[in-house]
Amino acid sequence: MKEYIGLIFAYVGEGEPPPFPRYPILESTEISLDVAGLRRICNYFNNIDNSLDNAHVRFVHRRHRDAAQDRVVLGDPIISVEESEWGIKRYVKYPDGKDLTFFFGMPNINFINGQVVDPAIKRADVLVFKVPVDDENHIHFEVRAIALTGERGRAWIEERRKLRAKAERDRPELVRAILAGKLRLSDVDPNRIDFVMLEDEVAQTGQGAIAVRSNEHLGRSDRGVFLLRKIWERELRNLAGGRPIKQWSYQPDMVPTYPEA
């Protein structure tokens, strides 16, 4: 068991644990870490699939991007992916020539530059661990690297935690009400709750607590989802058959990039 970047990590496998991964960019003295554990009311793989889907940002997060005036990247992206030492490296290019690079670490880690519900900050590097609880619930642990330090950083995080505590009480019921047709996303004050998380929760839980994948029609924008599922299936088949599985390894240069405004 080890405490690191604000989280507790435990090895529960057989034999000696593998080398403990470190994320040097999150150890910088130039940032403050905003750490949270958020209960999600759908299967963890709905959220893992979402990690490799850049196309959803344009429509799922449209309301937040309007509120935050996030217009750095616009239009339909061209997405390419490749398997890496850690999992999947994802390249995304937009029509105006701007591009970004994100990383997925096997089996359940997403490392992106993500939206922050605060116009003063807007974006931050975010490391996310998606941990199953049961078939219909999981915990979304996230570590955000906020570009504030000292007292300013501590004050921002403290205020953020107070807002998050209330939002976490409200979010599951808001999601259920929206999916039941009793409420619309547009009825919710974007300053009341982490609106990015609410948008994701509605989209992911709306697939069904456990998604029915036979109904899907994957397209070019789903290349990352397709590769992710192939890797998961390959590794699970190897594990079930007693064959070696790939030893995944994070490298310090695996840092997400996002264009400046």
Summary of the structure (lengths in Angstrom):
residues: 261
radius of gyration: 18.4
end to end distance: 40.8
largest distance: 53.6
contacts: 712
relative contact order: 0.21
helix: 35%
strand: 25%
